[in-house]
Amino acid sequence: MKIESGIDLIEVSRIERAVKRWPNKFIDRIFTEGEIEYVKNKKMKYEHLAARFATKEAVLKAFGQGTRRYVRWKDVEVSKLVSGKPSVKIHGFIKKLKKTNGIKDISISMAHTKYYAVASCVLIKEKL
């Protein structure tokens, strides 16, 4: 078994500024409908958005992709299990990479404060 990982830390204020500068354009480009719906009624909206943004970055880093042209932000979608644990759904090019690279599981963790959001991603591969 082989493990790949990615991590990201972001200032909440960066996400807040982007949302205020380009309200619909930024949110619609980065976040899925499910993510937008989840955050819509939260008191700490920007903190939750920042945590999801950091998670997307951590997943892309774990896959070794960064933000290349053929990877869309919405290819990584943060959701929650019934237990409340965060999970990730993948789409598009990242989904193809998962299959091609023999990745059998993706585990994420995320946290935020008033000022920062952090996320980590661990990919577990079937073979070395």
MINU-362063 format. One record per residue (C-alpha): residue number from 0; x, y, z. Coordinates in pm, 1 decimal. Example, Ala and Ser with C-alpha at 12.3 -4.5 7.8 and 13.67 -1.06 7.14 Angstrom:
BEGIN
+-----+----------+----------+----------+
: num :       xx :       yy :       zz :
+-----+----------+----------+----------+
:   0 :   1230.0 :   -450.0 :    780.0 :
:   1 :   1367.0 :   -106.0 :    714.0 :
+-----+----------+----------+----------+
END
This chain:
BEGIN
+-----+----------+----------+----------+
: num :       xx :       yy :       zz :
+-----+----------+----------+----------+
:   0 :      0.0 :      0.0 :      0.0 :
:   1 :    123.1 :    351.0 :    -81.8 :
:   2 :      4.9 :    680.6 :     61.3 :
:   3 :      8.9 :   1026.9 :    -98.5 :
:   4 :    -81.1 :   1341.3 :     92.4 :
:   5 :   -159.6 :   1707.7 :     48.0 :
:   6 :   -218.6 :   1995.2 :    288.1 :
:   7 :   -331.9 :   2356.0 :    256.0 :
:   8 :   -369.9 :   2657.3 :    482.8 :
:   9 :   -555.4 :   2972.0 :    379.7 :
:  10 :   -648.3 :   3300.2 :    540.6 :
:  11 :  -1025.8 :   3334.4 :    570.4 :
:  12 :   -994.1 :   3700.9 :    473.6 :
:  13 :   -868.8 :   3603.3 :    124.3 :
:  14 :  -1189.8 :   3410.8 :     56.5 :
:  15 :  -1402.6 :   3688.6 :    205.0 :
:  16 :  -1234.9 :   3948.2 :    -19.6 :
:  17 :  -1280.9 :   3731.0 :   -329.5 :
:  18 :  -1649.3 :   3671.8 :   -254.3 :
:  19 :  -1712.0 :   4042.0 :   -194.9 :
:  20 :  -1516.7 :   4147.2 :   -504.5 :
:  21 :  -1671.0 :   3891.5 :   -744.2 :
:  22 :  -1980.5 :   3763.0 :   -557.2 :
:  23 :  -2136.8 :   3517.2 :   -799.3 :
:  24 :  -1842.1 :   3469.6 :  -1032.7 :
:  25 :  -1603.8 :   3346.1 :   -761.5 :
:  26 :  -1852.1 :   3123.1 :   -579.4 :
:  27 :  -1994.4 :   2969.8 :   -898.2 :
:  28 :  -1646.9 :   2898.1 :  -1036.9 :
:  29 :  -1507.7 :   2734.1 :   -723.4 :
:  30 :  -1793.4 :   2568.8 :   -535.0 :
:  31 :  -2054.1 :   2307.8 :   -628.8 :
:  32 :  -2425.4 :   2355.8 :   -569.6 :
:  33 :  -2406.7 :   2122.6 :   -269.9 :
:  34 :  -2123.7 :   2320.4 :   -112.4 :
:  35 :  -2302.9 :   2650.4 :   -171.1 :
:  36 :  -2623.7 :   2512.2 :    -20.7 :
:  37 :  -2436.9 :   2383.6 :    286.7 :
:  38 :  -2269.7 :   2718.7 :    354.2 :
:  39 :  -2568.4 :   2939.8 :    269.6 :
:  40 :  -2725.0 :   2943.5 :    617.1 :
:  41 :  -2407.8 :   2925.1 :    823.9 :
:  42 :  -2316.8 :   3208.7 :   1060.2 :
:  43 :  -1946.8 :   3173.9 :    979.0 :
:  44 :  -1996.5 :   3157.5 :    603.0 :
:  45 :  -1647.2 :   3268.9 :    502.7 :
:  46 :  -1479.2 :   3027.8 :    742.8 :
:  47 :  -1675.2 :   2736.5 :    594.4 :
:  48 :  -1598.7 :   2848.0 :    238.7 :
:  49 :  -1230.4 :   2882.9 :    324.8 :
:  50 :  -1221.5 :   2532.9 :    475.4 :
:  51 :  -1375.4 :   2391.5 :    157.2 :
:  52 :  -1132.1 :   2587.0 :    -58.7 :
:  53 :   -837.7 :   2457.3 :    146.2 :
:  54 :   -973.4 :   2103.0 :    111.9 :
:  55 :   -993.6 :   2134.5 :   -265.5 :
:  56 :   -631.9 :   2258.2 :   -269.6 :
:  57 :   -514.9 :   1974.4 :    -42.2 :
:  58 :   -682.8 :   1712.9 :   -262.8 :
:  59 :   -533.7 :   1860.0 :   -579.3 :
:  60 :   -189.7 :   1867.2 :   -416.6 :
:  61 :   -223.3 :   1504.1 :   -308.5 :
:  62 :   -303.5 :   1413.4 :   -669.0 :
:  63 :     -4.9 :   1621.1 :   -781.3 :
:  64 :   -223.3 :   1844.5 :   -995.4 :
:  65 :   -232.1 :   2190.2 :   -845.5 :
:  66 :   -466.3 :   2409.2 :  -1047.9 :
:  67 :   -383.6 :   2309.3 :  -1402.4 :
:  68 :   -605.4 :   2405.9 :  -1693.6 :
:  69 :   -777.5 :   2068.4 :  -1728.2 :
:  70 :   -864.1 :   2042.7 :  -1358.3 :
:  71 :  -1176.0 :   2228.0 :  -1248.2 :
:  72 :  -1229.4 :   2341.7 :   -890.7 :
:  73 :  -1566.1 :   2167.3 :   -895.2 :
:  74 :  -1392.3 :   1834.4 :   -969.2 :
:  75 :  -1345.2 :   1820.0 :   -591.9 :
:  76 :  -1661.6 :   1849.2 :   -383.1 :
:  77 :  -1663.2 :   1859.1 :     -4.4 :
:  78 :  -1960.2 :   1696.7 :    167.1 :
:  79 :  -2040.6 :   1537.4 :    500.5 :
:  80 :  -2126.7 :   1183.4 :    594.6 :
:  81 :  -2431.4 :   1116.9 :    812.0 :
:  82 :  -2191.7 :   1096.9 :   1107.5 :
:  83 :  -2080.1 :   1455.3 :   1038.1 :
:  84 :  -1733.4 :   1354.5 :    921.8 :
:  85 :  -1621.2 :   1550.7 :    615.4 :
:  86 :  -1576.9 :   1355.4 :    295.5 :
:  87 :  -1495.5 :   1431.3 :    -62.6 :
:  88 :  -1665.0 :   1345.9 :   -389.4 :
:  89 :  -1457.2 :   1368.2 :   -702.7 :
:  90 :  -1564.0 :   1436.3 :  -1058.7 :
:  91 :  -1416.3 :   1492.6 :  -1403.5 :
:  92 :  -1041.5 :   1466.5 :  -1454.1 :
:  93 :   -967.4 :   1391.5 :  -1087.6 :
:  94 :  -1206.1 :   1093.9 :  -1099.0 :
:  95 :  -1013.3 :    960.9 :  -1400.2 :
:  96 :   -684.7 :   1008.0 :  -1213.6 :
:  97 :   -819.1 :    815.0 :   -916.2 :
:  98 :   -892.0 :    515.9 :  -1133.8 :
:  99 :   -573.4 :    542.1 :  -1340.3 :
: 100 :   -352.1 :    568.3 :  -1030.8 :
: 101 :   -520.2 :    284.9 :   -840.0 :
: 102 :   -639.7 :    500.5 :   -553.6 :
: 103 :   -882.6 :    309.1 :   -337.7 :
: 104 :   -960.5 :    565.7 :    -68.9 :
: 105 :   -948.0 :    940.5 :    -10.6 :
: 106 :   -949.8 :   1071.3 :    344.3 :
: 107 :   -975.4 :   1438.9 :    433.5 :
: 108 :   -967.3 :   1647.3 :    745.8 :
: 109 :  -1040.7 :   2016.9 :    776.8 :
: 110 :  -1064.0 :   2284.8 :   1044.3 :
: 111 :  -1108.2 :   2658.6 :   1068.5 :
: 112 :  -1085.7 :   2949.1 :   1305.4 :
: 113 :  -1196.7 :   3306.5 :   1256.4 :
: 114 :   -873.4 :   3380.1 :   1068.7 :
: 115 :   -748.8 :   3055.8 :    909.3 :
: 116 :   -872.1 :   2737.2 :    748.1 :
: 117 :   -662.0 :   2424.2 :    708.0 :
: 118 :   -721.5 :   2093.5 :    534.1 :
: 119 :   -534.2 :   1773.4 :    469.2 :
: 120 :   -589.7 :   1489.8 :    226.0 :
: 121 :   -453.3 :   1136.3 :    226.2 :
: 122 :   -478.7 :    913.4 :    -81.6 :
: 123 :   -440.6 :    540.5 :    -28.7 :
: 124 :   -319.4 :    348.5 :   -331.7 :
: 125 :   -374.5 :    -21.0 :   -387.9 :
: 126 :    -16.6 :    -92.5 :   -494.7 :
: 127 :    329.6 :     49.2 :   -445.1 :
+-----+----------+----------+----------+
END
